[in-house]
Amino acid sequence: MTLRFLPALFATLVAASAGTFPIEVRTAFTTADGLQSNDVTALVISNGKIFAKTSAGVGRFDRERGRWSAADVRPINFPRSLPTVTDSSGRVWTARRGAVQMRQAGRVTVYTPAEGLPYDGFTSIAAGGDGAVWFGTHKGAIRFDGKTWEYRQGPRWLPGDDVRSVAVEANGSAWFATNAGVGLIERRDTTLREKAKFFEDEIDRRHRRTQYGYVRAVRLKRPGDKSEWVQSDDDNDGLWTAMYGAGECYAYAATGSELAKKRAKDAFEALWFLREVTQGGSHPAPAGFLARSVLPTSGPDPNLRDSSPKTDEEMRRRDALWKKLSPRWPVSSDGKWYWKADTSSDELDGHFFFYALYYDLVASSDDEKRRVREQVSAIADHLIDHDFELIDWDGKPTRWGVFNPRKLNHDPNWWPERSLNSLSILTYLKVAEHITGGVKYRNALRKLIDEDAFDTNVLIPKTNAGPGSGNQSDDEMAFMDFYNLIRYETDPQLRYKYSVSFYRYWIMERPELNPLFNFMYAATNARKSYSETFGKRDLSPAGEWLEESIDTLRRYPLDRVNWRMTNSHRKDIVLLPTYARERGETPAGSRNNGKVLPIDERFVDHWNHDPWQLDQGGNGMQLADGASFLLPYYMGLYHKFIEDEGPGR
């Protein structure tokens, strides 16, 4: 019997209204745009016109042409020093070393880093018609609306970090004079639905690789220039495509969009091929084995980079269990494809997460459901037939595809993976039982529980030393697994165990402001409780998790370029304790409210990134896709955590 889950079963009592909200769009102007010099010292808005003072003269901005031209300096009065400004509400703002002061009706309020001020080193202040105040500093700009501090630093937001002057228009758009040109941050109204469409269109345009449409980031030919890009493979092509496809499953279920249904079906075909391509050829894998990725044989041979004995030796020095394998990219039976071996548990977690959603929410015809059953059975049978290990073409387990109870429970090399891999294999078997109805999967699951205590292994799902100390890839995997395992488990005692374990995990993830993790947890544990020695505890998500999730989706940047983001110099940061960072090679911490930096002040590709790392990002040569927005947005819409914003897409 097919169990089709309904969103109402998991929804919280109140949905959040995302509504219309402003999003910031950045533009940079340099000498290439007619500016006299990139060394800009001051800005002023006079009668609605923008003037910039540079080391080579004064420029005036032509809004229609989007270019600068020389201007007469005589009628223009540029501010010479850090001013005191009065905002649209009559509040008087002054900046000084280490603090911002606001005076209103004779009362003075002082804001320091303890109240959220990100940085000082002020150079200028400006107020706009939207009630917010902007502060220029020698390392970025700051916006404050009386409640929320926003820090704008790095090429995502500014052409240069040394902000000499700020000018704000009545609509809230802010102009910045910097050491590398003029910057503009415009505020435009949008909705979450409009953002979703933007990212889906971008993915269709740039981010589908091969005819199967594997979804991942692309490389740019020039920093930040999206006009030319190059596609490439990734170790986790299957995982990322599965998570993208899962978002489209929710999109179809929540909106009825036929385009979403097609995108979900295309994702299924892409994942289907990752199993099909491994069969036959010169190095055939056992039935049910999944490739990590594929590349056409018409292109360069990836074995030249990935099957190097030297690389294997280097990896083995860092990882004693690193799998030496050559070729790492065998050729398919038809000679058209290289397929990447040594598939990880990450891939399996993504595949099974997607298959459950696709089967329940999208597949409607008998043939569609049959093919899902065939795919899931092949993979699950492979694991059962090979003693709960993922066996590669060489007849040996992959580096991370080990779920064998003898290794997880008794081999010290596998103790760190015991809880997560126990959770994973229980989820695979439960999803297989749900989709196929096969008794063999239930029996295999019961064996792992009754003889090997895998249900007890799951009770301690995260073995790291508190928030900020773990591997976020593991977190992403665990949340996908918990979501399906709890929904499909019918044994009340097991559901109770899994729910308590999930609660302990989510508590450590709460400061990360992660809408995907929050929605997955709320969808499975809302209105649940558990009893222990010291009383009864509510498992429902507590605190501002919903507001924080919506805020993250709102602030999720439209600019997906991997720009460098630097925050370790900030004054509102509390570093993590040494025990929470095993290696401690990069600065890590949170704001002084205990929560990580907002998503628009760091770079996020997928939800396996480390939100505690303070300095992150690259050189602007990579353009990420928006799938990490689409999945939590449509999941929230489906589970009614987010109010529907209107008809159609």
C-alpha positions in Angstrom: 0.0 0.0 0.0 1.3 3.5 -0.9 1.5 5.9 2.0 1.0 9.4 0.7 1.8 11.9 3.3 -0.1 15.1 3.6 1.3 18.5 4.6 -1.3 19.1 7.1 0.0 16.2 9.2 3.2 18.0 9.8 2.4 21.7 9.7 2.8 23.9 12.7 -0.2 25.9 14.0 0.8 29.2 12.3 2.4 29.8 8.9 4.6 32.8 8.3 3.7 35.4 5.7 6.8 36.1 3.6 5.0 38.8 1.6 6.8 41.5 -0.3 10.2 42.5 1.0 13.2 44.5 -0.2 16.3 42.8 -1.6 19.6 44.5 -2.2 21.2 44.6 -5.7 24.7 45.8 -6.0 26.3 47.7 -8.9 29.9 48.9 -9.2 31.2 51.8 -11.3 34.8 52.3 -12.3 36.8 54.1 -15.0 35.3 51.6 -17.5 32.0 53.4 -16.8 33.3 56.8 -17.4 34.4 57.6 -13.8 37.4 59.9 -13.8 39.3 57.8 -11.3 38.6 54.7 -9.2 40.0 56.6 -6.2 36.8 58.2 -5.0 36.9 60.4 -2.0 33.4 61.8 -1.6 29.8 61.5 -2.8 26.8 63.9 -2.7 23.2 63.8 -3.9 22.1 67.3 -5.1 18.6 67.8 -6.5 18.4 64.1 -7.2 21.7 64.0 -9.1 24.7 61.9 -8.1 28.2 63.5 -8.0 31.4 61.8 -7.1 34.7 63.5 -6.2 37.8 61.6 -7.4 41.5 62.2 -7.4 41.2 63.1 -11.1 38.1 65.3 -10.9 34.4 65.3 -10.3 32.0 63.0 -12.1 28.2 63.2 -12.6 26.1 60.1 -13.0 23.7 59.8 -16.0 20.9 57.5 -14.9 19.6 56.9 -18.4 22.9 55.9 -19.8 24.2 54.3 -16.6 27.5 56.1 -17.1 29.6 58.9 -15.6 30.9 62.1 -17.2 32.9 65.1 -16.0 31.0 67.7 -14.0 31.7 71.3 -12.9 32.9 71.2 -9.3 31.9 74.8 -8.4 28.3 74.4 -7.4 28.9 71.1 -5.5 29.4 71.0 -1.8 31.0 67.8 -0.7 31.1 67.0 3.0 34.6 67.3 4.5 34.3 65.5 7.8 32.3 62.8 9.6 28.8 64.5 10.0 26.0 64.1 12.5 22.9 63.2 10.6 19.1 63.4 11.3 17.0 60.6 9.9 13.5 60.7 8.6 12.1 60.1 12.1 14.0 63.0 13.6 16.6 60.9 15.4 20.1 62.4 15.5 22.9 59.9 14.9 26.6 60.3 15.7 29.4 57.8 15.2 32.5 57.6 17.4 35.2 55.1 18.2 33.6 51.9 19.3 30.0 53.0 19.3 27.1 54.7 17.6 24.9 57.2 19.5 21.3 58.1 18.8 19.5 61.0 20.3 15.7 61.4 20.3 13.5 63.6 22.4 16.3 64.3 24.8 17.1 60.7 25.4 20.4 59.1 24.2 20.8 55.5 23.2 24.3 54.1 22.7 25.0 51.1 20.4 28.2 49.1 20.9 29.2 45.7 19.6 27.4 44.2 22.6 24.2 45.5 20.9 25.2 44.2 17.5 27.3 47.0 16.0 29.5 45.0 13.6 32.5 47.3 13.2 33.7 50.9 13.8 36.5 52.9 12.2 33.8 55.2 10.8 34.3 57.6 7.9 30.8 58.8 7.2 27.1 58.6 8.0 24.0 59.1 5.8 20.3 58.7 6.3 17.7 57.9 3.7 14.0 58.2 3.3 13.4 54.6 4.4 14.3 55.4 8.0 17.6 53.5 7.9 21.1 54.9 8.6 24.2 53.9 6.7 27.7 54.1 8.2 30.9 54.1 6.0 34.0 52.6 7.6 37.5 51.8 6.5 36.5 48.2 6.1 33.0 48.0 4.7 29.6 49.7 5.2 26.9 49.2 7.8 23.1 49.6 7.6 20.9 49.9 10.7 17.2 50.3 10.7 16.8 50.6 14.4 16.5 46.8 14.9 18.8 45.0 12.5 22.4 45.6 11.7 23.6 44.6 8.2 27.3 44.5 7.3 28.3 45.0 3.7 31.9 44.0 2.9 33.8 42.5 0.0 33.1 42.5 -3.7 29.6 41.1 -3.4 28.6 44.4 -2.0 31.3 47.1 -2.7 33.9 47.8 -5.3 36.4 48.5 -2.5 36.2 48.1 1.3 37.6 51.6 2.2 34.3 53.5 2.2 35.1 57.2 2.3 31.6 58.6 1.8 28.0 57.5 1.7 25.0 59.1 0.1 21.5 57.7 0.4 18.5 58.4 -1.8 14.9 58.8 -0.6 14.0 55.3 -1.7 16.8 53.8 0.4 19.3 53.1 -2.4 22.8 53.8 -1.1 25.9 55.1 -3.0 29.4 54.6 -1.7 32.7 56.4 -2.5 35.4 53.8 -2.2 39.1 53.3 -2.9 38.1 51.2 -6.0 35.2 53.1 -7.5 31.6 54.0 -6.8 29.3 51.4 -5.4 25.5 51.3 -5.5 23.2 49.1 -3.4 19.7 49.4 -4.6 16.7 48.2 -2.7 14.0 46.5 -4.8 10.8 44.8 -3.7 10.4 41.2 -4.4 8.8 38.0 -3.1 10.1 34.5 -2.3 8.1 33.2 -5.2 9.9 35.7 -7.5 13.2 34.7 -6.1 12.4 31.0 -6.7 11.6 31.7 -10.4 14.8 33.7 -10.8 16.9 30.8 -9.5 15.0 28.2 -11.5 15.5 30.2 -14.7 19.2 30.6 -13.9 19.6 26.9 -13.4 17.9 26.2 -16.7 20.1 28.7 -18.4 23.6 27.8 -17.0 23.6 25.0 -14.5 22.5 21.8 -16.3 25.4 19.7 -17.3 25.1 17.0 -20.0 21.8 16.0 -21.6 20.8 14.6 -18.3 20.9 18.0 -16.6 23.1 17.4 -13.6 22.8 20.6 -11.5 25.8 22.3 -10.0 27.9 25.5 -10.0 29.8 26.7 -13.0 33.2 28.4 -13.4 33.3 31.9 -14.8 35.9 33.1 -17.3 36.3 36.5 -15.5 35.5 37.4 -11.9 31.8 38.2 -11.4 31.1 38.2 -15.2 28.2 35.9 -15.9 28.3 36.3 -19.6 30.6 33.4 -20.1 30.9 30.2 -18.1 32.3 26.7 -18.2 30.5 23.6 -16.8 32.4 20.9 -14.9 31.8 17.8 -12.9 31.6 17.4 -9.1 32.1 14.5 -6.7 28.6 15.0 -5.5 26.7 15.5 -8.8 24.2 12.9 -7.7 23.6 14.4 -4.3 23.2 18.0 -5.6 20.9 16.9 -8.4 18.8 14.9 -6.0 18.4 17.8 -3.6 17.5 20.1 -6.5 15.0 17.5 -7.7 13.5 17.2 -4.2 12.8 20.9 -4.3 10.9 20.5 -7.5 8.9 17.6 -6.0 7.7 20.0 -3.3 7.1 22.7 -5.9 4.8 20.4 -7.8 3.0 19.2 -4.7 2.6 22.8 -3.4 1.8 24.7 -6.6 0.6 22.1 -9.2 3.1 23.5 -11.7 3.6 21.1 -14.6 7.0 22.7 -15.2 8.0 21.7 -11.7 6.8 18.1 -12.4 8.9 18.0 -15.6 12.0 19.2 -13.7 11.5 16.6 -11.0 11.1 13.8 -13.7 14.2 15.0 -15.4 16.1 14.8 -12.1 14.9 11.2 -11.7 16.1 10.3 -15.1 19.5 11.8 -14.3 19.8 9.7 -11.1 18.5 6.6 -12.9 21.4 7.0 -15.4 24.0 7.1 -12.6 23.1 3.4 -11.9 22.6 2.3 -15.5 26.0 3.7 -16.6 28.0 1.5 -14.2 26.8 -1.7 -15.8 29.1 -3.4 -18.4 32.2 -1.9 -20.0 35.7 -2.9 -19.2 35.3 -2.4 -15.4 31.7 -3.3 -14.6 30.3 -2.6 -11.2 28.0 -5.0 -9.3 24.3 -4.5 -10.0 22.8 -1.6 -8.1 26.0 0.4 -7.9 25.7 4.2 -8.4 28.2 6.4 -10.1 29.2 9.7 -8.4 29.1 11.6 -11.7 29.6 11.2 -15.5 31.6 12.9 -18.2 31.4 12.4 -22.0 34.3 10.5 -23.5 34.4 13.1 -26.3 36.1 15.4 -23.7 39.4 15.1 -21.8 40.1 11.9 -19.9 39.4 12.7 -16.2 41.6 9.8 -15.2 44.7 11.9 -16.0 43.8 14.1 -13.0 42.0 11.7 -10.7 43.7 8.3 -11.1 47.2 9.5 -10.4 49.2 7.2 -8.0 50.9 10.3 -6.7 47.5 11.8 -5.8 46.5 8.5 -4.1 49.6 8.5 -2.0 49.1 12.1 -0.9 45.5 11.3 0.0 46.5 8.2 1.9 48.9 10.3 4.0 45.9 12.4 5.1 43.4 9.6 5.2 44.5 6.1 6.2 41.4 4.6 4.6 41.6 6.5 1.3 40.7 4.1 -1.5 43.4 3.6 -4.1 41.6 3.0 -7.4 42.6 3.1 -11.0 40.8 3.9 -13.1 38.7 6.1 -10.9 36.7 6.9 -14.1 35.8 3.7 -16.0 34.2 3.8 -19.4 30.6 2.8 -20.0 29.7 -0.2 -22.1 28.7 2.0 -25.1 32.0 3.9 -24.9 30.2 7.3 -24.6 30.7 8.0 -20.9 33.3 8.1 -18.2 31.6 7.4 -14.8 33.2 8.2 -11.5 33.6 5.4 -9.0 34.2 5.4 -5.2 30.7 6.6 -4.5 30.0 7.9 -1.0 27.2 7.7 1.5 26.5 11.3 0.7 25.2 10.2 -2.7 23.0 7.5 -1.2 21.5 9.9 1.3 20.6 12.3 -1.5 19.2 9.6 -3.8 16.9 8.0 -1.2 15.7 11.4 0.0 14.7 12.3 -3.5 13.2 8.9 -4.4 10.8 9.0 -1.5 9.5 12.4 -2.4 9.3 11.7 -6.1 7.4 8.5 -5.5 4.9 10.1 -3.1 4.4 13.5 -4.7 5.2 13.3 -8.4 5.1 9.8 -9.8 1.5 9.1 -10.8 1.4 6.5 -13.6 1.9 2.8 -13.0 5.1 2.9 -15.1 6.5 5.9 -13.2 6.0 4.2 -9.9 7.4 0.9 -11.2 10.6 2.5 -12.3 11.1 4.1 -8.9 10.5 0.7 -7.3 13.1 -0.8 -9.7 15.7 1.9 -8.9 15.3 1.7 -5.2 15.2 -2.1 -5.1 18.4 -2.4 -7.1 20.3 -0.1 -4.8 18.9 -1.6 -1.6 19.4 -5.1 -2.8 23.1 -4.3 -3.6 23.6 -3.2 0.0 21.9 -6.3 1.5 23.6 -8.7 -0.8 27.0 -7.2 0.0 26.7 -7.3 3.8 25.7 -3.6 4.0 28.6 -2.3 2.0 28.7 -0.4 -1.3 30.9 -2.5 -3.5 32.9 -0.8 -6.3 34.0 -2.3 -9.6 37.1 -3.6 -7.9 35.1 -5.8 -5.6 35.9 -3.7 -2.5 33.9 -1.2 -0.5 34.0 2.4 -1.4 35.8 4.7 1.0 32.6 6.0 2.7 30.0 3.3 1.7 30.3 1.1 4.8 27.3 0.3 6.9 28.4 -3.1 8.0 27.6 -3.7 11.7 30.9 -5.4 12.5 32.9 -2.4 11.3 30.6 0.3 12.7 30.3 -1.3 16.1 33.7 -3.0 16.5 36.3 -1.4 14.3 37.9 1.8 15.8 38.4 3.2 12.3 34.7 3.4 11.9 33.5 4.4 15.4 33.3 8.1 14.3 30.9 7.1 11.6 28.8 4.7 13.6 25.9 6.9 14.5 25.5 8.6 11.1 26.0 5.5 9.0 23.6 3.5 11.2 21.0 6.2 10.6 21.7 6.2 6.9 21.2 2.4 6.4 18.1 2.3 8.5 16.7 5.1 6.3 17.6 3.4 3.1 15.9 0.2 4.2 12.8 2.0 5.5 12.4 4.0 2.3 12.8 0.8 0.3 10.2 -0.9 2.3 7.8 2.0 1.9 8.2 2.3 -1.8 8.4 -1.4 -2.7 6.4 -3.1 0.1 9.2 -5.7 0.2 9.4 -7.8 3.4 13.1 -8.4 2.8 13.9 -4.7 3.6 11.9 -4.8 6.8 13.6 -8.0 7.8 17.0 -6.6 7.1 16.2 -3.5 9.1 15.0 -5.5 12.1 18.1 -7.6 12.0 20.3 -4.4 12.3 18.1 -3.3 15.2 17.6 -6.5 17.1 21.1 -8.0 16.6 23.3 -4.9 16.2 21.5 -2.2 18.1 21.5 0.3 15.3 18.5 2.0 16.8 20.6 2.7 19.9 23.5 3.9 17.7 21.1 6.5 16.3 20.4 7.9 19.8 23.7 9.8 19.8 23.6 11.1 16.2 26.2 13.8 16.5 29.4 13.0 18.3 31.1 16.4 17.9 31.8 18.8 20.8 28.8 21.1 20.5 27.5 23.7 18.0 30.1 24.7 15.4 32.2 21.6 15.9 30.8 19.3 13.4 31.0 18.4 9.7 28.1 20.2 8.0 28.0 17.6 5.3 27.2 15.1 8.0 24.5 17.4 9.3 22.9 17.7 5.9 22.9 13.9 5.4 21.5 13.3 8.9 18.6 15.7 8.5 17.6 14.2 5.2 17.7 10.7 6.8 15.7 11.7 9.9 13.1 13.3 7.9 12.2 10.2 6.0 13.0 7.6 8.7 10.6 9.3 11.2 7.8 9.8 8.6 7.8 6.2 7.4 8.5 4.3 10.7 5.2 2.8 12.0 6.7 1.3 15.2 5.8 3.8 18.0 8.8 2.9 20.1 11.2 3.4 17.2 9.6 6.6 16.2 10.0 7.8 19.7 13.7 7.0 19.8 14.3 8.6 16.4 12.3 11.7 17.4 14.3 12.2 20.6 17.6 11.8 18.7 16.5 14.3 16.1 15.6 16.7 18.9 19.1 16.5 20.3 20.6 17.0 16.9 18.4 20.0 16.0 19.3 21.7 19.3 22.9 21.9 18.2 21.9 23.2 14.8 19.5 25.9 16.0 22.1 28.8 16.0 22.8 28.2 12.3 19.7 29.9 11.0 19.2 27.1 8.5 15.7 27.0 7.0 16.1 23.5 5.5 17.1 22.0 8.8 14.4 23.9 10.7 11.7 22.9 8.3 12.8 19.2 8.2 12.7 19.2 12.0 9.4 21.0 12.4 7.8 18.8 9.8 8.6 15.6 11.8 8.6 16.6 15.5 6.0 19.4 15.9 3.6 18.6 18.7 5.6 15.7 20.0 7.0 15.2 23.5 9.1 12.7 25.4 9.4 11.7 29.1 12.6 11.1 30.9 13.7 10.7 34.5 13.4 14.5 35.2 10.0 14.9 33.6 8.3 15.5 30.3 9.9 17.6 27.5 8.3 19.2 24.5 10.0 18.2 21.2 8.2 20.9 19.2 10.6 23.5 17.7 10.9 26.4 20.1 12.1 30.0 19.8 12.2 32.1 16.7 13.0 29.2 14.3 10.3 30.2 11.8 11.0 33.9 11.8 14.8 33.1 11.4 14.1 30.7 8.5 12.0 33.2 6.6 14.6 35.9 7.3 17.3 33.6 5.8 15.2 33.0 2.7 14.6 36.7 2.3 18.2 37.6 2.8 19.5 34.7 0.6 21.5 36.7 -2.1 20.5 36.8 -5.7 24.3 37.2 -6.4 25.5 33.6 -6.4 29.1 34.5 -7.3 31.6 33.0 -4.9 33.1 36.3 -3.6 35.5 36.5 -0.7 33.7 37.4 2.6 35.8 38.5 5.5 34.4 38.8 9.0 37.1 37.8 11.5 37.9 41.5 12.2 34.4 42.3 13.3 33.7 43.6 16.8 30.4 41.7 17.4 32.0 38.3 17.0 32.6 35.7 19.7 35.2 33.1 18.8 34.3 29.4 19.3 36.2 27.6 22.1 39.2 25.6 21.0 37.5 22.3 21.9 34.7 23.1 19.3 37.2 23.3 16.5 39.3 20.2 16.3 41.8 21.6 13.8 41.2 25.3 14.3 43.0 26.4 11.1 40.5 29.1 10.3 38.8 31.7 12.5 35.4 30.5 13.6 32.7 32.0 15.7 29.3 33.6 16.0 27.7 36.9 16.7 27.5 37.8 20.3 23.9 36.6 20.3 25.2 33.1 19.8 23.9 32.8 16.3 25.9 32.6 13.1 26.3 35.5 10.7 23.3 36.1 8.4 23.4 34.4 5.1 24.0 37.6 3.1 27.2 38.2 5.1 28.8 34.9 4.1 29.0 32.7 1.0 26.7 29.7 0.9 26.8 27.1 -2.0 25.0 24.1 -0.4 23.8 23.5 3.1 26.9 21.5 3.8 29.0 24.7 4.2 30.4 25.8 7.5 28.4 28.8 8.7 30.8 29.3 11.7 33.8 30.0 9.6 34.3 33.7 9.6 36.4 34.2 6.5 35.1 32.3 3.5 34.4 32.5 -0.2 36.6 32.7 -3.3 37.9 35.0 -6.0 34.6 35.5 -7.9 35.4 32.8 -10.5 32.6 30.4 -9.5 28.8 31.0 -9.9 26.7 28.8 -7.6 23.2 27.7 -8.5 20.2 28.5 -6.3 19.1 25.0 -5.5 19.9 25.6 -1.8 17.2 28.3 -1.8 14.6 26.3 -3.8 14.6 23.2 -1.6 13.7 24.9 1.8 11.4 27.4 0.1 9.3 24.8 -1.6 9.5 22.5 1.4 8.2 25.3 3.6 5.5 26.1 1.1 4.4 22.4 1.0 4.4 22.0 4.7 2.5 25.3 5.1 5.3 27.0 7.2 5.2 29.7 4.5 1.9 31.2 3.3 1.3 30.8 -0.5 2.0 34.1 -2.2 -0.5 33.7 -5.0 -1.4 31.7 -8.1 1.0 30.4 -10.7 4.7 30.5 -11.2 
